[in-house]
Amino acid sequence: MKSGRPRDRNDKLKMAKQKTNYTCTECGGVTSKWAGQCPSCGQWNTLVETVVDTGGNRFSGQYQGLAQTSPVLSLADIEAIDVPRFGTGIEEFDRVLGGGLVAGGVVLIGGDPGIGKSTLLLQALANLSRIKKCLYVSGEESGSQIALRAKRLAVDAKELQLQAEIQLEKILNTLAEHKPQVAVIDSIQTVYSDALTSAPGSVAQVRECAAQLTRVAKQSGITIIMVGHVTKEGALAGPRVLEHIVDTVLYFEGDTHSSFRLVRAFKNRFGAVNELGVFAMSEKGLKGVSNPSALFLSQHDNQVPGSCVMVTQEGTRPLLVEIQALVDTSHVPNARRLSVGLEQNRLAMLLAVLHRHASIAAFDQDVFINAVGGVKITEPAADLAVLLAIHSSMRNKPLPRGLVVFGEVGLAGEIRPAPRGQERLREAAKLGFSVALIPKANAPKQKIEGLKVVGVERIDEALNKARDIDAE
């Protein structure tokens, strides 16, 4: 006979395997079985295993909904009130935020490791702590490490409160007890809740902790800034639903080996989207750059083939960016098409337009495109600059000195207008450019001093006009 006491039901439950399901990191969809493709959004290799929470209602108690129940009102009866803002003392950071922080707003800022997220936020909180009550919650560094960074940056952070904690419930108690006006959570991937059994950084934990912090921000009016890690592809780690929860999403761009940093707003409920802030990393932290166009223009003693300057619109700011092209004979059956800073699929489309409507073939040529300075250009107004740079590299002849261009190229070979053309032209004239090759629809009615404007309607006409300007 076997000795020992019989196992009761509780022992069997303890030995039972925890139930798991699979959650998509892109859309947050849940399925009971693993698959290579998410059945909800169709993305590949995005399903990760998570433990099913079998506890009670985690929304019980003081965290019931984003706000108290409000009556149903007609939109005409609701008064539209401008949201008051307060600056961080860093002009470029305030620009990206749309003018400053908002009480009760939730900001999510992401970027590669070591790019300067914690440095920027420590500088901003040090400025804000002089006039407002601020709290820095660190889940990755100890208090002594943050104090050492503050000393290295030479910032006055005497009034800044600090807490090294990763448990959500303790963080929420601290917020309720100390009632700060601004709080930073660094980072959201390190925070975990006891209400869930999954590990910190999992899809369920990140989504739940962000939702709870957002509820507290809306109820109490605390401005919360959350730091988020990014994946190898550059997207925020965790479900994309995290971006829908918050009010503002900011991304750090640029190479970590470069001294320049770009902060771009991808979502902002209180300001302009796609706004860009430019910083330079120094020994004393991140400093705003007053003339960012100078970063994206190469300094050549003489004009070089394959180089074209364009004016791009980043939010409310026009920027001059140099587009470089290199066209070389291909030694493989399939010619290479490589684009850095611009969309690669659009490059293939533009080469087809160049062949069909300008009779310039590049099927046996390797084509490489680069946007100087590490900036990412997403607007189609860069099309004309890309084609002129490619044509210049193929001819091995530089474009005229002082030439600036912008314009979208359609599949029929037409040059379409770009928004805010007048602001682009004024910025180019301010920086000393003398000739602008632009869509005819963007031609100004009044002459801009020091700038000759040439309007074009088709791609073949644009190439001919560029040659004529060169001949002059």
N, C-alpha and C positions, 0 to 999 in steps of 0.2 A: 504494500500500500504506500501511496505517496504521502509524505508528511507535509505539515504546514497548513496554514489556514486557507480556506477557499477564497478565491478572488471575488470581491464584491463588485457591484456595478460601477462604482466610482473608479476602481482600479482599471476596469476595462475601458472606461472613457478616457482615462489618462493615457493608456497605451494606444488608443485609436489615433490614426493618422489625421493630421489637420487637413481640413478641406481647402483646396486651392482652386483658383480659376486663373484665367489669363486676361490681362488688361492691355489695351493698345496704348503705347506711349504717345501717339499722335492725336487720337481723337478721344481716348478714354473709354472706348467700347469694351465690353466684357463678354467673354465666351468661355465655355466650360472645357474646351479642348484646344490644344495648341495647333496652330496652322501657320504656314508660311506667309499667308496674306490675311490681313485683317478683314473680316466679313463686313465691318461697318464702313470703313473709309477706303479700303482697297490698297492700303500701303503694305509694303513687304517687310518682313523681319522686324515688326514693331510690337509683337505680343510678348509680354514678360509675365512670369508666374508670380501671383500674389496670393497671400493667405486671406481666406474669407473671414470677415469679422462676424463672430457669432454672439457678440455682447449685446447689451441693451441699447436703448435709444441714446446715441451720443449727442443728440441735440436737446436733451432734457436739461432742465435747470435754467441757468442764466443766459444761455446762448440759443434762444429760440427766434430764428429768423434774423434778417438783416436789421430790422427796425420794428418798432411797435406798430400794431395794426392801425392803419389810417383809413379814413372814410373815402369813398369814391367821389371824386369831384370832376366837374367839367373843366376842360383845359382852359376855357376862357376865364374861369374863376380863379385860376392859379397865377400868382404874380411872378413874372420872370425877374429874377434877381441875379445880378452879376456876382460870380463867385470871387470873393476876395483872395488875393494871393500874397505870399510873403517870400522875399528873395532869400537865396542861400549865401549871398556874398560872392558867388562865382558867376560872372556874367554869362559865360558860355553854357554853363549848366542850367541857368535860369532860362536861357533861350530855348534849349531843348525841351524843357518842361512846359514851355508856352508862356513864360513870364514869371515862374516861381511855383512853389508848392501850394497846395490847397488843403485846408483843414478837412480831415476825414478822408482824404485821397489816399489811394494805395498805389505805389510805384514799384515796378519790378524792373531791375537792372541786371543784365546778363553780359557775359563776356568770357574770353579765354582766361585760364589761370595766369596770374601775374600781370595782367594788362592794366590794372590800376583801379579796379572797382572799390576796394576797401580804402585805398588812398584818397580817392575823390570824395567818398562819403565821410571819411574822418575830417577832411578839410571843411566840407560843408557843415557838418555838425559842430565843429569848433567855432565856426562863424555864428551859427544859429544859437549856440548855447549862451551867448552874451545877452540875448534878448528873449529867448524862449527856453523852456525846460525840455531838455533832450535826453534820450536814453539810447545807448548803443548796446545791443545784445549780440554777443559773439559766440558762435558755436564752433568755430575753427581755431581761434587763437585765445591765449590766456590774457588776463588783464595786463600782465607785465609786458607781453609782446606788443599790445596796442599802445601802452604807455611809451615803449621804446620807439615805436613808429611816430607817435606824436612829437617826441623829442627830436627825432631826426628831421621831421617836416617843419619844426620850429613853429608849431601852431599853439595858440592859447586855448587849451582845452580844460582849464581848471574847473569850470562849471559843468562839464559834461559828465553825466552819470553812466556807469558801465556795469554790465552784468554778463558773466560767462555762464551760459545755460543753454541746454538743448531740449529740455522737456517743455512741451507746449503749455501744459497746465500751470507750471511755475512761472512761465513768461507772462501768461494772461493774468495771473495774480499780481505780478510786479506792475503790469500796466494799470490794473485796477487800483493798486495801492498808491503808487507814485504819481499817476496821472500825468505823464509827459505829454507835451504838445507834438513832438516829433520823435519817432522811434525807428531805429534801423535794425533789421534782422539779417545777420550775416553768418550763415546763409540759410535759405529755406530748406535746402536739401539735408541739412544736419538736424533739423528740428523733428521731433517725433511726439506722438500723442499716445498716452496710455490706453485710450479708447480703442486703439487698433493694435493688432498683434504683429503686423508686418514690420520689417526693419526700417530704420531711418533712411530716407532717400528713395524709398519705393514709390511707385505711382500712387498708391492709396494714401501714404503718409504725406507726400508733398501736396496732393490735392486737398486733403482734409485740413492740414495745418494752414495752408493758404486761405481756405474758406473761413476757418475760425478767426484768423487774424483780420480778415476783411470785415467780418461781422463786428468785431470789436471796434475797428476803425470807423465804421459807419454809425455805430451806436454812440460812441464816446467822442467822436470828432478828432481822434488822434491821427496824425499823418504818419503812415507806415511805409517805409522803404524796404523792400525785400531784395536781397542779392541772390541771383540764381546761377548755377553752373550751366555750362553749355556742352553739347555732345560734339563728336568729331566733325559732324556736318555743320556745326555752328549754331544749331537750334538749342533752345532751352531744354535742359534735361527734365524729364517728367512729361506728363500729358499736356497737349496743347490747350486743354481746357483751362490750364493755369493762366494763360494769357487772357482768356475771356473773363476771369474773375476780377482781375485788377483793373485800375483806371488808366494807367500809363505803362507802356512797355518800352524800355530803352535798351539798346545794344551797343556794346563797345565794338568798334571795328579797327582795322589797322594791324600791322605786324608788331608783335611783341619785341622784335629786335630793333625796331625803329623808335625814335624818340617822340614821334607824333601819335596821338590817339584821336579817334573820331567817335563821338557818341551820337547815335541816330535814334530818333523817336519813331517806332513802328506803330504805336497806338497811343492816342492821347484824347481822352474824353473832355479835357479842359483846354485844348490848344491844337495847334497845327500838327498834322501828321507828316512824317518824313523830314522833320526839322533836324539840322545837323549842328553839332558843337565840335569845335576843333581845339585840341589841347596839345601842349608840349610837355613831355615828362622831364623834369629837372631834379636836382638834388633836394629841392624844397617842395616836391610834389608836382601836381598837375597845374599848369598855368594856361590860361586862355590865350589863343592866338588872335590878334586883332586883324590881321590881313591874311586869311587862310588861302586865298588864291595863289599867293606866292609859294605855298607848299606844293602845289600841284602843277607848277610850271618849271620845266628844266631850264637851266641857265646854259645856253649855247652861245659861243662867240660868233659863230656863223650859223645860218639856217641849215638844217640837216634834212635829208630825204626821209619821208615816212612820219613826219611830225606835224600835227595839226592841233591848234588850240580851239576849244569850244567853250561855250557858256552853258552850264547846267544850272537848274533851279533846284535847290535843296530846301524845301519848305518855303520860307519867306526870304531866303538868302540866295542871290545869284553867285555862282562860283566859276572861276575860269580853271579849266582842267586841260592838261595836255594829253592828247591821244597819240600813241606811238604805234606804228605798224611796221612789220618786217615781212617782206614777201621774198621767198627764195625758191629756187628750183627744187622740186621734190624728187627724191631718189627711191621712192617706194611707190607701189601701184596706187595706194590710197593716200592722197595728199593730206597733210595734217592741218587741222583748224583748231587753234588754241587761243583762248581769250581770257585775260585776267582783268577783273574789274567790270567787265561787260558780259552780257548774256551770250553764251556760245551758240545757241540755236539761232539767235538773231544774226550772228555773223554769217552763218551759212545762207540765210535768206538774203542778206545784203549782197553776197557774192553772186547769187543767182540773178538778182536785179541788175547788178553791174554788167553781167554777161548779156542778159536779154535786152536791156534798154540802152546800154552804152557800148555794146560790142567789145567788151574787154573781158577776156576769159582768164580764169585762174584755176582751172581744173587740174593743171599739172604743177601748181605752185603750192608750197607750204605757206600758210598765212598765220601770223602771230600778231595779236592785238593786246596792248597794255594801257591801262589808265594810270598815269604817273601819280605817285604819292600814296598808293594803296586805297584810294577812294573807290567805292562801288557805285556805278552809274546804272540806274534802272530805267530812266525815262528814255523814250524813243527819240528825243531831240538830239541824241548823239549819233544818229545814223549818218547824217551828211558828213560829219567830221571823220567817222570811221572810213567811209568810202574815199574821201579826199586823201586821207593818210595812206590808204592802200594804193591808190593810184599814184601818189607821189613816190612811194617805195618801188613800185613796178617800173616807173620811168627813171628812177634814181635821180630825181630832180626835186629840190626842196620847194615848198610852197612859199608864196611871197611873205616877206617880213612884215609883221604888223597885222596879219590876217587873222580874223576870228570868225567862226562859223557856228551855226546851229540849225537844226531842222530835221523833221521826220521824213523818211523815205518810204513811200508806199510800194506795193507789189507792181503797180502799173508804171512805176518810174517817176511818179509825181513827188514834189517836195511839199509836204504839209506843214502848216504853221505850228509853232510851239507856244504854249501859254506864257504870259508875262514877257512878251518880246521886248517891250520898252525898257523894263528893268534890266534885262540882260544886256541890251545895247548900252545903257548908261554905265553899267559896271565895266564893260569893255573899254568904253571911252575914258573912264576914270583911271584905268590902269595903263593907258597909253597906246591902245590899239587904234590903228588908223583906217582899216578896211574891214567891213563886215559882209560876209556872204551868207544871206539868210533867205528864208521863204518869202516870196513876193507879198504874201498876205500879212507878213509881220513888218513890212516896210513902214517906217514912221511917217506921219503926215508933216511933222515939223522936223527940220534938220537938227541933228545932234552935233554940237560943236566938236570939231577935231575928228569926226568919224564919217567916212564915206560908206554909204550903205548900197549894196548891190543885191537886188531881189531876183530870185530864180524860181522857175516853176517845175523844171524837170531835171533829172540827174545828168543827162548829157549836156544840158545847158549849163549846169553848175560846173562841170569839168572844163567846159570851154571858157567860161568866165574866169575860172581860176588861172587858166593859161594866159588869158588876156591881161589879167591883173599883173601877172608875172612879167609879161612883155613890157608893160608900162614902166 
